[in-house]
Amino acid sequence: MVLHLTDDLNATKDAWAAAGIKLPAFDTADVRANTAEHPYWVHFGAGNLFRAVHAAIAQDLIEAGETKSGVIVAETFDADIVDEAYKPFDDRCLQVVLKSDGSVDNRLIASVAAAYGVRNHEDAAWEGLAKVFRNPELQFTTVTITEKGYALTDPAGDILPWIEPEVENGPESAVSAMGAITALLLERFKAGAYPIAMVSTDNFSQNGDRFGAAIKQFAELWKEKGFVGQDFLDYLNDESKVTFPLSMIDRITPNPAESVAEQLAKDGFGDTQIIHTAKRTNVAPFANTEETWYLVVEDKFPNGRPALEKAGVYVADRATVNDADEMKVTTCLNPLHTALATFGMLLGYPSMSATIADPDLKKLVERLGYVEGLPVVTDPKIFSPKEFLRQVIEVRVPNPNIPDTPARISTDTSQKIPVRYGVTIKKYVEDPSKDLGSLTAIPLVIAGWLRLLLGENGVATNDKGENVALSPDPRLKDLQEKLAPLSLGGDLAKADDVIKPILADTTIFGTDLNTTPLAAKVLDYFKQFAAGTGSVHAVLEKALA
């Protein structure tokens, strides 16, 4: 028997058990009916991370008896995700947990009570969401829209071209993530100024503060145009009404893998097609993810919340969340990921597990984490940074069952560097007891990244001399143009003149690196990496000796 997500689960439960797939321990129809009357949670961002973390938490809360309602998901960037990966499968999905010991846990997730793809304000999706936001019982919203989804302006401070029409035409035109969410908060305000927590669960530091600033900026722009009054701004700024808690989230959740799809098909699961939407989102009726996960959230919920702790969430004060987030994002995971991805692209490795199997790259991230990062990390005390780091290096990234790639991790690297390396650099600059000149791994990574960008039109050359398509990055075109006078194996006499203006860019590095000893190291490593093919290992071995 071939199993499908749209099956009558009661009638086929024995077949699901035989396939090793755990079914939800609740009546899905009852959950949907209850959610329609008593919504408590809306999530924006219908991609893979939501299915691996948030939807699973929502299911755990139902099964723990904490709530009778499910989670409502909305998608603003790519509404095709909802049309192609949710609706045909009754909004259900399969969570595939790939363990480092080679075993797999499969679980049918049915906690999504409704899914809305937002395209405009005239369709049923918008009205469905607006109705939910008008409901006084709605307790909180979470988002996973990636860091660039929070931007309203470009580096020069000008309103982004896709945001400008929403500013000029008002709330009824807003379909971007920040615009739509601000418009929905306006609906909640008009309905009774009901309280709500707006929780960013995106993977960057101070995410809640950034979320709140973007929403308030959007509202301020509308106020200037006469679309909203000061009373709406007052509502957004009143923490007894609206809060923007900080959070730290961590679960490696790569794009759906063909290898996983093939194994599921062998086990009798029929919904294994990998979907590529017109906007190049990769999604499937299943989400493959790792076993280890963390979600730490600031306990700031003015309209109440279920006992999230019963679903494995850490709920803590602001300082603890901030420390946990900074630990992960600036020291114990994200910097290591970017380092491995950068050199993985240069060396042509197909997976993240293959990168850390390279002794030189493992030595690089060990130095990056243990030697350069841990001395300036703050211990959140709810778990050990050193143990967290050990799990990353010894268990999580080496997991061959996680089909993650350097190309995926390399996306938007220019946006990640200020936090993943800039924060540590700044700590060394500000602490007279620390020797900034002792840093080796960080300038190696920066130099490796600049070497990776050598090329044009989004294409570069790897260490073997082969063409490699670079991952999307909003600064890619600009940086490749600046690096254009340099080439792999070419004349590097002008390297200082080309590289130094880039190192001065505080929007990338958080600090003008030319004012630090790191600039000379970056330039030296870059020249060695760019001297010709087959140079990467030799440079790493010498630098890390």
One Martini backbone bead per residue (centre of mass of N, CA, C, O) as a GRO file, in nm:
protein
  545
    1MET     BB    1   0.094   0.038   0.024
    2VAL     BB    2   0.037   0.369  -0.057
    3LEU     BB    3   0.117   0.664   0.105
    4HIS     BB    4  -0.079   0.957   0.203
    5LEU     BB    5  -0.151   1.266   0.341
    6THR     BB    6  -0.473   1.232   0.251
    7ASP     BB    7  -0.538   1.021   0.426
    8ASP     BB    8  -0.712   0.818   0.630
    9LEU     BB    9  -0.571   0.770   0.932
   10ASN     BB   10  -0.761   0.567   1.070
   11ALA     BB   11  -0.775   0.355   0.826
   12THR     BB   12  -0.425   0.355   0.802
   13LYS     BB   13  -0.253   0.311   1.066
   14ASP     BB   14  -0.111   0.036   1.017
   15ALA     BB   15   0.052   0.124   0.766
   16TRP     BB   16   0.210   0.349   0.904
   17ALA     BB   17   0.345   0.172   1.115
   18ALA     BB   18   0.488  -0.019   0.909
   19ALA     BB   19   0.653   0.246   0.793
   20GLY     BB   20   0.750   0.419   1.052
   21ILE     BB   21   0.503   0.627   1.109
   22LYS     BB   22   0.404   0.887   1.299
   23LEU     BB   23   0.108   0.982   1.436
   24PRO     BB   24  -0.123   1.179   1.535
   25ALA     BB   25  -0.279   1.237   1.874
   26PHE     BB   26  -0.531   1.352   1.690
   27ASP     BB   27  -0.800   1.534   1.569
   28THR     BB   28  -0.783   1.728   1.293
   29ALA     BB   29  -1.070   1.844   1.275
   30ASP     BB   30  -1.083   1.958   1.561
   31VAL     BB   31  -0.843   2.150   1.538
   32ARG     BB   32  -0.956   2.325   1.308
   33ALA     BB   33  -1.215   2.414   1.446
   34ASN     BB   34  -1.078   2.547   1.692
   35THR     BB   35  -0.898   2.749   1.538
   36ALA     BB   36  -1.122   2.917   1.405
   37GLU     BB   37  -1.216   3.019   1.701
   38HIS     BB   38  -0.903   2.972   1.855
   39PRO     BB   39  -0.659   3.151   1.788
   40TYR     BB   40  -0.285   3.173   1.877
   41TRP     BB   41  -0.111   3.108   1.598
   42VAL     BB   42   0.116   3.278   1.376
   43HIS     BB   43   0.301   3.207   1.072
   44PHE     BB   44   0.583   3.338   0.889
   45GLY     BB   45   0.693   3.104   0.679
   46ALA     BB   46   0.654   2.800   0.477
   47GLY     BB   47   0.905   2.649   0.510
   48ASN     BB   48   1.124   2.414   0.632
   49LEU     BB   49   1.166   2.524   0.923
   50PHE     BB   50   0.875   2.525   1.010
   51ARG     BB   51   0.833   2.213   0.978
   52ALA     BB   52   1.073   2.131   1.179
   53VAL     BB   53   0.968   2.321   1.428
   54HIS     BB   54   0.691   2.473   1.468
   55ALA     BB   55   0.494   2.244   1.386
   56ALA     BB   56   0.607   2.050   1.600
   57ILE     BB   57   0.538   2.217   1.847
   58ALA     BB   58   0.235   2.233   1.796
   59GLN     BB   59   0.196   1.927   1.821
   60ASP     BB   60   0.305   1.892   2.110
   61LEU     BB   61   0.093   2.076   2.247
   62ILE     BB   62  -0.149   1.905   2.179
   63GLU     BB   63  -0.039   1.629   2.299
   64ALA     BB   64  -0.003   1.778   2.595
   65GLY     BB   65  -0.276   1.960   2.641
   66GLU     BB   66  -0.228   2.284   2.590
   67THR     BB   67  -0.398   2.257   2.318
   68LYS     BB   68  -0.665   2.264   2.051
   69SER     BB   69  -0.479   2.420   1.863
   70GLY     BB   70  -0.321   2.536   1.590
   71VAL     BB   71  -0.132   2.644   1.323
   72ILE     BB   72  -0.085   2.937   1.128
   73VAL     BB   73   0.009   2.988   0.788
   74ALA     BB   74   0.222   3.227   0.611
   75GLU     BB   75   0.288   3.368   0.270
   76THR     BB   76   0.466   3.636   0.092
   77PHE     BB   77   0.699   3.566  -0.111
   78ASP     BB   78   0.577   3.246  -0.182
   79ALA     BB   79   0.266   3.136  -0.256
   80ASP     BB   80   0.330   2.861  -0.402
   81ILE     BB   81   0.383   2.689  -0.156
   82VAL     BB   82   0.086   2.658  -0.078
   83ASP     BB   83  -0.026   2.552  -0.357
   84GLU     BB   84   0.203   2.303  -0.384
   85ALA     BB   85   0.275   2.204  -0.055
   86TYR     BB   86  -0.019   2.211   0.091
   87LYS     BB   87  -0.304   2.176  -0.044
   88PRO     BB   88  -0.250   1.883  -0.180
   89PHE     BB   89  -0.183   1.785   0.152
   90ASP     BB   90  -0.367   1.906   0.376
   91ASP     BB   91  -0.126   2.065   0.531
   92ARG     BB   92   0.073   1.838   0.532
   93CYS     BB   93   0.363   1.656   0.672
   94LEU     BB   94   0.694   1.521   0.673
   95GLN     BB   95   0.908   1.441   0.933
   96VAL     BB   96   1.269   1.405   0.887
   97VAL     BB   97   1.490   1.249   1.109
   98LEU     BB   98   1.846   1.271   1.089
   99LYS     BB   99   2.072   1.072   1.226
  100SER     BB  100   2.406   1.012   1.310
  101ASP     BB  101   2.351   0.683   1.330
  102GLY     BB  102   2.134   0.643   1.067
  103SER     BB  103   1.873   0.700   1.173
  104VAL     BB  104   1.502   0.733   1.152
  105ASP     BB  105   1.241   0.983   1.195
  106ASN     BB  106   0.890   0.958   1.134
  107ARG     BB  107   0.648   1.237   1.101
  108LEU     BB  108   0.324   1.340   1.108
  109ILE     BB  109   0.217   1.667   1.027
  110ALA     BB  110  -0.109   1.825   1.164
  111SER     BB  111  -0.096   2.141   1.290
  112VAL     BB  112  -0.199   2.272   1.035
  113ALA     BB  113  -0.501   2.462   1.004
  114ALA     BB  114  -0.374   2.687   0.806
  115ALA     BB  115  -0.309   2.831   0.467
  116TYR     BB  116  -0.148   3.141   0.343
  117GLY     BB  117  -0.126   3.307   0.029
  118VAL     BB  118   0.011   3.621  -0.038
  119ARG     BB  119  -0.086   3.866  -0.304
  120ASN     BB  120  -0.347   4.019  -0.193
  121HIS     BB  121  -0.650   4.199  -0.076
  122GLU     BB  122  -0.878   4.028  -0.257
  123ASP     BB  123  -0.841   3.765  -0.120
  124ALA     BB  124  -0.900   3.507   0.101
  125ALA     BB  125  -0.632   3.511   0.249
  126TRP     BB  126  -0.643   3.792   0.368
  127GLU     BB  127  -0.913   3.770   0.518
  128GLY     BB  128  -0.828   3.533   0.694
  129LEU     BB  129  -0.601   3.684   0.844
  130ALA     BB  130  -0.759   3.931   0.944
  131LYS     BB  131  -0.951   3.768   1.122
  132VAL     BB  132  -0.734   3.662   1.313
  133PHE     BB  133  -0.624   3.952   1.403
  134ARG     BB  134  -0.914   4.029   1.530
  135ASN     BB  135  -0.864   3.818   1.739
  136PRO     BB  136  -0.821   3.824   2.084
  137GLU     BB  137  -0.680   3.522   2.113
  138LEU     BB  138  -0.434   3.607   1.986
  139GLN     BB  139  -0.095   3.575   2.099
  140PHE     BB  140   0.107   3.496   1.844
  141THR     BB  141   0.392   3.566   1.632
  142THR     BB  142   0.588   3.411   1.382
  143VAL     BB  143   0.916   3.421   1.208
  144THR     BB  144   1.057   3.306   0.870
  145ILE     BB  145   1.230   3.537   0.632
  146THR     BB  146   1.489   3.631   0.667
  147GLU     BB  147   1.689   3.902   0.696
  148LYS     BB  148   1.606   4.055   0.425
  149GLY     BB  149   1.291   4.083   0.506
  150TYR     BB  150   1.349   4.357   0.696
  151ALA     BB  151   1.402   4.541   0.464
  152LEU     BB  152   1.341   4.892   0.347
  153THR     BB  153   1.640   4.967   0.282
  154ASP     BB  154   1.922   5.073   0.161
  155PRO     BB  155   2.245   5.164   0.228
  156ALA     BB  156   2.150   5.477   0.154
  157GLY     BB  157   1.828   5.493   0.264
  158ASP     BB  158   1.649   5.386   0.046
  159ILE     BB  159   1.371   5.281  -0.070
  160LEU     BB  160   1.269   5.003  -0.178
  161PRO     BB  161   1.113   4.926  -0.473
  162TRP     BB  162   0.902   4.712  -0.334
  163ILE     BB  163   0.816   4.919  -0.098
  164GLU     BB  164   0.723   5.197  -0.211
  165PRO     BB  165   0.425   5.130  -0.301
  166GLU     BB  166   0.332   5.069  -0.004
  167VAL     BB  167   0.383   5.352   0.101
  168GLU     BB  168   0.214   5.518  -0.111
  169ASN     BB  169  -0.067   5.317  -0.092
  170GLY     BB  170  -0.073   5.152   0.162
  171PRO     BB  171  -0.209   4.890   0.341
  172GLU     BB  172  -0.378   4.771   0.085
  173SER     BB  173  -0.079   4.705  -0.069
  174ALA     BB  174   0.043   4.503   0.133
  175VAL     BB  175   0.284   4.206   0.069
  176SER     BB  176   0.503   4.219   0.229
  177ALA     BB  177   0.608   4.121   0.519
  178MET     BB  178   0.616   4.399   0.668
  179GLY     BB  179   0.359   4.518   0.545
  180ALA     BB  180   0.152   4.296   0.615
  181ILE     BB  181   0.199   4.290   0.922
  182THR     BB  182   0.127   4.586   0.972
  183ALA     BB  183  -0.160   4.565   0.854
  184LEU     BB  184  -0.256   4.348   1.061
  185LEU     BB  185  -0.208   4.523   1.312
  186LEU     BB  186  -0.416   4.732   1.226
  187GLU     BB  187  -0.655   4.542   1.248
  188ARG     BB  188  -0.618   4.490   1.553
  189PHE     BB  189  -0.643   4.780   1.643
  190LYS     BB  190  -0.932   4.836   1.528
  191ALA     BB  191  -1.072   4.591   1.691
  192GLY     BB  192  -0.909   4.668   2.005
  193ALA     BB  193  -0.611   4.669   2.081
  194TYR     BB  194  -0.478   4.400   2.100
  195PRO     BB  195  -0.271   4.182   2.224
  196ILE     BB  196   0.082   4.094   2.123
  197ALA     BB  197   0.330   3.871   2.002
  198MET     BB  198   0.638   3.938   1.811
  199VAL     BB  199   0.828   3.662   1.680
  200SER     BB  200   1.145   3.627   1.601
  201THR     BB  201   1.302   3.324   1.423
  202ASP     BB  202   1.555   3.433   1.314
  203ASN     BB  203   1.910   3.397   1.212
  204PHE     BB  204   1.974   3.658   1.426
  205SER     BB  205   2.066   3.915   1.595
  206GLN     BB  206   1.827   4.096   1.740
  207ASN     BB  207   1.551   4.019   1.597
  208GLY     BB  208   1.328   4.169   1.756
  209ASP     BB  209   1.434   4.456   1.717
  210ARG     BB  210   1.426   4.450   1.408
  211PHE     BB  211   1.128   4.394   1.381
  212GLY     BB  212   1.018   4.639   1.534
  213ALA     BB  213   1.157   4.858   1.361
  214ALA     BB  214   1.018   4.786   1.090
  215ILE     BB  215   0.725   4.820   1.173
  216LYS     BB  216   0.751   5.116   1.279
  217GLN     BB  217   0.857   5.234   1.015
  218PHE     BB  218   0.613   5.170   0.845
  219ALA     BB  219   0.411   5.328   1.017
  220GLU     BB  220   0.554   5.602   0.988
  221LEU     BB  221   0.525   5.623   0.681
  222TRP     BB  222   0.214   5.618   0.690
  223LYS     BB  223   0.179   5.868   0.864
  224GLU     BB  224   0.312   6.070   0.664
  225LYS     BB  225   0.072   5.987   0.446
  226GLY     BB  226  -0.211   5.945   0.623
  227PHE     BB  227  -0.299   5.633   0.696
  228VAL     BB  228  -0.210   5.687   0.995
  229GLY     BB  229  -0.195   5.728   1.332
  230GLN     BB  230  -0.053   5.782   1.638
  231ASP     BB  231  -0.215   5.555   1.781
  232PHE     BB  232  -0.070   5.321   1.633
  233LEU     BB  233   0.213   5.383   1.735
  234ASP     BB  234   0.142   5.358   2.034
  235TYR     BB  235   0.066   5.061   2.023
  236LEU     BB  236   0.348   4.953   1.922
  237ASN     BB  237   0.497   5.100   2.189
  238ASP     BB  238   0.318   4.916   2.378
  239GLU     BB  239   0.409   4.652   2.592
  240SER     BB  240   0.106   4.581   2.678
  241LYS     BB  241   0.048   4.507   2.361
  242VAL     BB  242   0.342   4.511   2.206
  243THR     BB  243   0.585   4.264   2.122
  244PHE     BB  244   0.961   4.187   2.060
  245PRO     BB  245   1.103   3.920   2.100
  246LEU     BB  246   1.360   3.732   2.156
  247SER     BB  247   1.568   3.484   1.974
  248MET     BB  248   1.675   3.130   1.940
  249ILE     BB  249   1.766   2.934   1.656
  250ASP     BB  250   1.824   2.562   1.598
  251ARG     BB  251   1.820   2.389   1.276
  252ILE     BB  252   1.918   2.177   1.047
  253THR     BB  253   1.748   2.263   0.721
  254PRO     BB  254   1.749   2.147   0.438
  255ASN     BB  255   1.678   2.071   0.152
  256PRO     BB  256   1.520   1.856  -0.013
  257ALA     BB  257   1.608   1.517  -0.074
  258GLU     BB  258   1.647   1.261  -0.294
  259SER     BB  259   1.742   1.045  -0.092
  260VAL     BB  260   1.493   1.070   0.087
  261ALA     BB  261   1.277   1.016  -0.123
  262GLU     BB  262   1.372   0.729  -0.194
  263GLN     BB  263   1.334   0.603   0.088
  264LEU     BB  264   1.035   0.666   0.123
  265ALA     BB  265   0.941   0.500  -0.120
  266LYS     BB  266   1.044   0.226  -0.011
  267ASP     BB  267   0.847   0.262   0.256
  268GLY     BB  268   0.555   0.374   0.113
  269PHE     BB  269   0.582   0.673   0.033
  270GLY     BB  270   0.422   0.895  -0.210
  271ASP     BB  271   0.516   1.203  -0.116
  272THR     BB  272   0.825   1.287  -0.296
  273GLN     BB  273   0.812   1.546  -0.434
  274ILE     BB  274   1.010   1.801  -0.567
  275ILE     BB  275   0.969   2.148  -0.535
  276HIS     BB  276   0.986   2.416  -0.789
  277THR     BB  277   0.941   2.723  -0.790
  278ALA     BB  278   0.941   3.019  -0.961
  279LYS     BB  279   1.124   3.137  -0.702
  280ARG     BB  280   1.318   2.889  -0.611
  281THR     BB  281   1.175   2.708  -0.422
  282ASN     BB  282   1.250   2.439  -0.199
  283VAL     BB  283   1.006   2.180  -0.174
  284ALA     BB  284   0.795   1.949   0.021
  285PRO     BB  285   0.606   1.697   0.183
  286PHE     BB  286   0.891   1.714   0.316
  287ALA     BB  287   1.124   1.738   0.607
  288ASN     BB  288   1.466   1.757   0.645
  289THR     BB  289   1.644   1.684   0.957
  290GLU     BB  290   1.777   1.718   1.255
  291GLU     BB  291   1.784   1.634   1.589
  292THR     BB  292   1.897   1.892   1.677
  293TRP     BB  293   1.750   2.153   1.895
  294TYR     BB  294   1.669   2.515   1.925
  295LEU     BB  295   1.454   2.728   2.144
  296VAL     BB  296   1.476   3.070   2.243
  297VAL     BB  297   1.254   3.275   2.449
  298GLU     BB  298   1.121   3.560   2.534
  299ASP     BB  299   0.919   3.645   2.819
  300LYS     BB  300   0.682   3.833   2.610
  301PHE     BB  301   0.332   3.789   2.668
  302PRO     BB  302   0.051   3.990   2.677
  303ASN     BB  303  -0.161   3.730   2.583
  304GLY     BB  304  -0.013   3.492   2.635
  305ARG     BB  305   0.061   3.128   2.678
  306PRO     BB  306   0.174   2.842   2.640
  307ALA     BB  307   0.368   2.566   2.744
  308LEU     BB  308   0.650   2.560   2.565
  309GLU     BB  309   0.830   2.375   2.740
  310LYS     BB  310   0.666   2.104   2.663
  311ALA     BB  311   0.817   2.143   2.356
  312GLY     BB  312   1.138   2.239   2.417
  313VAL     BB  313   1.129   2.530   2.506
  314TYR     BB  314   1.307   2.812   2.587
  315VAL     BB  315   1.219   3.025   2.862
  316ALA     BB  316   1.338   3.364   2.903
  317ASP     BB  317   1.525   3.612   2.951
  318ARG     BB  318   1.679   3.849   2.769
  319ALA     BB  319   1.975   3.791   2.843
  320THR     BB  320   1.971   3.486   2.782
  321VAL     BB  321   1.888   3.500   2.489
  322ASN     BB  322   2.118   3.678   2.393
  323ASP     BB  323   2.345   3.484   2.475
  324ALA     BB  324   2.253   3.240   2.307
  325ASP     BB  325   2.258   3.378   2.035
  326GLU     BB  326   2.551   3.481   2.036
  327MET     BB  327   2.683   3.210   2.069
  328LYS     BB  328   2.584   3.092   1.797
  329VAL     BB  329   2.623   3.330   1.578
  330THR     BB  330   2.941   3.417   1.679
  331THR     BB  331   3.067   3.104   1.754
  332CYS     BB  332   2.922   2.785   1.758
  333LEU     BB  333   2.809   2.796   1.433
  334ASN     BB  334   2.785   3.012   1.201
  335PRO     BB  335   3.091   3.063   1.148
  336LEU     BB  336   3.149   2.767   1.071
  337HIS     BB  337   2.960   2.742   0.834
  338THR     BB  338   3.083   2.967   0.657
  339ALA     BB  339   3.367   2.852   0.643
  340LEU     BB  340   3.294   2.575   0.517
  341ALA     BB  341   3.140   2.686   0.270
  342THR     BB  342   3.362   2.849   0.138
  343PHE     BB  343   3.569   2.606   0.113
  344GLY     BB  344   3.373   2.412  -0.021
  345MET     BB  345   3.354   2.576  -0.284
  346LEU     BB  346   3.660   2.583  -0.351
  347LEU     BB  347   3.687   2.245  -0.321
  348GLY     BB  348   3.413   2.090  -0.418
  349TYR     BB  349   3.207   2.017  -0.206
  350PRO     BB  350   2.884   1.858  -0.172
  351SER     BB  351   2.906   1.875   0.151
  352MET     BB  352   2.927   1.946   0.483
  353SER     BB  353   3.044   1.675   0.577
  354ALA     BB  354   3.290   1.691   0.380
  355THR     BB  355   3.430   1.939   0.492
  356ILE     BB  356   3.488   1.828   0.793
  357ALA     BB  357   3.663   1.582   0.679
  358ASP     BB  358   3.867   1.794   0.641
  359PRO     BB  359   4.137   1.855   0.829
  360ASP     BB  360   4.177   2.161   0.769
  361LEU     BB  361   3.880   2.249   0.826
  362LYS     BB  362   3.862   2.144   1.111
  363LYS     BB  363   4.095   2.314   1.219
  364LEU     BB  364   3.970   2.587   1.155
  365VAL     BB  365   3.706   2.557   1.339
  366GLU     BB  366   3.850   2.500   1.601
  367ARG     BB  367   3.986   2.773   1.616
  368LEU     BB  368   3.740   2.954   1.578
  369GLY     BB  369   3.597   2.846   1.838
  370TYR     BB  370   3.800   2.774   2.078
  371VAL     BB  371   4.021   3.011   2.041
  372GLU     BB  372   3.853   3.279   1.930
  373GLY     BB  373   3.555   3.261   2.060
  374LEU     BB  374   3.526   3.160   2.364
  375PRO     BB  375   3.683   3.402   2.512
  376VAL     BB  376   3.410   3.604   2.416
  377VAL     BB  377   3.187   3.444   2.532
  378THR     BB  378   2.861   3.415   2.662
  379ASP     BB  379   2.711   3.246   2.914
  380PRO     BB  380   2.374   3.138   2.938
  381LYS     BB  381   2.339   2.866   3.142
  382ILE     BB  382   2.140   2.655   2.985
  383PHE     BB  383   2.408   2.598   2.821
  384SER     BB  384   2.705   2.484   2.686
  385PRO     BB  385   2.923   2.616   2.464
  386LYS     BB  386   3.132   2.386   2.443
  387GLU     BB  387   2.924   2.160   2.388
  388PHE     BB  388   2.789   2.286   2.148
  389LEU     BB  389   3.049   2.293   1.977
  390ARG     BB  390   3.110   1.992   1.982
  391GLN     BB  391   2.854   1.901   1.836
  392VAL     BB  392   2.908   2.047   1.575
  393ILE     BB  393   3.195   1.915   1.507
  394GLU     BB  394   3.129   1.594   1.589
  395VAL     BB  395   2.804   1.561   1.491
  396ARG     BB  396   2.639   1.754   1.304
  397VAL     BB  397   2.811   1.816   1.049
  398PRO     BB  398   2.912   1.505   1.006
  399ASN     BB  399   2.635   1.425   0.917
  400PRO     BB  400   2.561   1.232   0.634
  401ASN     BB  401   2.232   1.262   0.644
  402ILE     BB  402   2.279   1.564   0.587
  403PRO     BB  403   2.185   1.743   0.284
  404ASP     BB  404   2.405   1.968   0.299
  405THR     BB  405   2.536   2.274   0.149
  406PRO     BB  406   2.753   2.519   0.065
  407ALA     BB  407   2.559   2.680  -0.115
  408ARG     BB  408   2.341   2.737   0.095
  409ILE     BB  409   2.524   2.870   0.317
  410SER     BB  410   2.639   3.101   0.108
  411THR     BB  411   2.406   3.261   0.131
  412ASP     BB  412   2.442   3.590   0.207
  413THR     BB  413   2.730   3.648   0.332
  414SER     BB  414   2.746   3.964   0.352
  415GLN     BB  415   2.510   3.963   0.577
  416LYS     BB  416   2.670   3.774   0.798
  417ILE     BB  417   2.953   3.887   0.879
  418PRO     BB  418   2.891   4.110   1.095
  419VAL     BB  419   2.812   3.880   1.303
  420ARG     BB  420   3.001   3.621   1.270
  421TYR     BB  421   3.270   3.835   1.296
  422GLY     BB  422   3.230   4.131   1.391
  423VAL     BB  423   3.177   4.081   1.694
  424THR     BB  424   3.448   3.955   1.767
  425ILE     BB  425   3.625   4.181   1.669
  426LYS     BB  426   3.508   4.398   1.860
  427LYS     BB  427   3.589   4.258   2.124
  428TYR     BB  428   3.893   4.277   2.073
  429VAL     BB  429   3.908   4.585   2.040
  430GLU     BB  430   3.769   4.649   2.339
  431ASP     BB  431   3.992   4.445   2.462
  432PRO     BB  432   4.304   4.490   2.604
  433SER     BB  433   4.354   4.170   2.669
  434LYS     BB  434   4.330   4.142   2.360
  435ASP     BB  435   4.466   3.997   2.054
  436LEU     BB  436   4.394   4.073   1.737
  437GLY     BB  437   4.660   3.953   1.596
  438SER     BB  438   4.585   3.642   1.674
  439LEU     BB  439   4.404   3.619   1.447
  440THR     BB  440   4.334   3.363   1.186
  441ALA     BB  441   4.063   3.241   1.093
  442ILE     BB  442   3.909   3.496   1.014
  443PRO     BB  443   4.103   3.601   0.785
  444LEU     BB  444   4.082   3.341   0.621
  445VAL     BB  445   3.780   3.361   0.555
  446ILE     BB  446   3.780   3.637   0.420
  447ALA     BB  447   3.986   3.564   0.202
  448GLY     BB  448   3.829   3.322   0.087
  449TRP     BB  449   3.580   3.482   0.000
  450LEU     BB  450   3.721   3.677  -0.196
  451ARG     BB  451   3.832   3.453  -0.373
  452LEU     BB  452   3.553   3.332  -0.453
  453LEU     BB  453   3.457   3.610  -0.610
  454LEU     BB  454   3.628   3.561  -0.845
  455GLY     BB  455   3.473   3.721  -1.123
  456GLU     BB  456   3.156   3.689  -1.313
  457ASN     BB  457   2.821   3.678  -1.314
  458GLY     BB  458   2.822   3.460  -1.062
  459VAL     BB  459   3.112   3.354  -1.149
  460ALA     BB  460   3.375   3.123  -1.072
  461THR     BB  461   3.682   2.981  -0.934
  462ASN     BB  462   3.819   2.717  -0.821
  463ASP     BB  463   4.095   2.541  -0.705
  464LYS     BB  464   4.084   2.365  -0.989
  465GLY     BB  465   3.962   2.569  -1.226
  466GLU     BB  466   3.658   2.567  -1.191
  467ASN     BB  467   3.351   2.642  -1.243
  468VAL     BB  468   3.136   2.846  -1.018
  469ALA     BB  469   2.837   2.890  -0.874
  470LEU     BB  470   2.716   3.141  -0.703
  471SER     BB  471   2.556   3.249  -0.448
  472PRO     BB  472   2.327   3.438  -0.341
  473ASP     BB  473   2.383   3.806  -0.328
  474PRO     BB  474   2.335   4.146  -0.291
  475ARG     BB  475   2.673   4.200  -0.332
  476LEU     BB  476   2.793   4.046  -0.574
  477LYS     BB  477   2.813   4.243  -0.812
  478ASP     BB  478   2.975   4.464  -0.668
  479LEU     BB  479   3.219   4.288  -0.577
  480GLN     BB  480   3.304   4.178  -0.855
  481GLU     BB  481   3.366   4.458  -0.973
  482LYS     BB  482   3.587   4.535  -0.765
  483LEU     BB  483   3.758   4.257  -0.837
  484ALA     BB  484   3.820   4.263  -1.153
  485PRO     BB  485   4.141   4.327  -1.157
  486LEU     BB  486   4.131   4.034  -1.051
  487SER     BB  487   4.294   3.702  -1.070
  488LEU     BB  488   4.354   3.384  -1.109
  489GLY     BB  489   4.698   3.393  -1.155
  490GLY     BB  490   4.747   3.686  -1.161
  491ASP     BB  491   4.797   4.014  -1.113
  492LEU     BB  492   4.864   4.133  -0.761
  493ALA     BB  493   4.968   4.437  -0.736
  494LYS     BB  494   4.657   4.561  -0.687
  495ALA     BB  495   4.529   4.432  -0.432
  496ASP     BB  496   4.532   4.655  -0.219
  497ASP     BB  497   4.359   4.865  -0.383
  498VAL     BB  498   4.109   4.669  -0.399
  499ILE     BB  499   4.067   4.556  -0.098
  500LYS     BB  500   4.066   4.795   0.107
  501PRO     BB  501   3.781   4.919   0.042
  502ILE     BB  502   3.635   4.665   0.140
  503LEU     BB  503   3.753   4.657   0.437
  504ALA     BB  504   3.605   4.946   0.501
  505ASP     BB  505   3.326   4.804   0.513
  506THR     BB  506   3.102   4.818   0.776
  507THR     BB  507   2.855   4.656   0.653
  508ILE     BB  508   3.032   4.385   0.654
  509PHE     BB  509   3.246   4.404   0.927
  510GLY     BB  510   3.178   4.649   1.149
  511THR     BB  511   3.476   4.725   1.060
  512ASP     BB  512   3.763   4.888   0.983
  513LEU     BB  513   4.019   4.683   0.896
  514ASN     BB  514   4.245   4.903   0.836
  515THR     BB  515   4.260   4.964   1.165
  516THR     BB  516   4.382   4.673   1.165
  517PRO     BB  517   4.576   4.377   1.162
  518LEU     BB  518   4.384   4.215   0.960
  519ALA     BB  519   4.440   4.332   0.680
  520ALA     BB  520   4.719   4.208   0.629
  521LYS     BB  521   4.621   3.915   0.651
  522VAL     BB  522   4.411   3.914   0.429
  523LEU     BB  523   4.599   3.996   0.199
  524ASP     BB  524   4.797   3.764   0.222
  525TYR     BB  525   4.597   3.529   0.190
  526PHE     BB  526   4.474   3.614  -0.075
  527LYS     BB  527   4.732   3.598  -0.249
  528GLN     BB  528   4.776   3.297  -0.197
  529PHE     BB  529   4.501   3.194  -0.305
  530ALA     BB  530   4.538   3.364  -0.597
  531ALA     BB  531   4.805   3.247  -0.732
  532GLY     BB  532   4.648   2.963  -0.775
  533THR     BB  533   4.602   2.658  -0.811
  534GLY     BB  534   4.617   2.454  -0.530
  535SER     BB  535   4.637   2.656  -0.252
  536VAL     BB  536   4.455   2.613  -0.002
  537HIS     BB  537   4.592   2.393   0.172
  538ALA     BB  538   4.867   2.529   0.204
  539VAL     BB  539   4.767   2.780   0.353
  540LEU     BB  540   4.627   2.643   0.590
  541GLU     BB  541   4.862   2.477   0.699
  542LYS     BB  542   5.048   2.718   0.758
  543ALA     BB  543   4.851   2.898   0.936
  544LEU     BB  544   4.772   2.634   1.139
  545ALA     BB  545   5.055   2.529   1.262
   0.00000   0.00000   0.00000
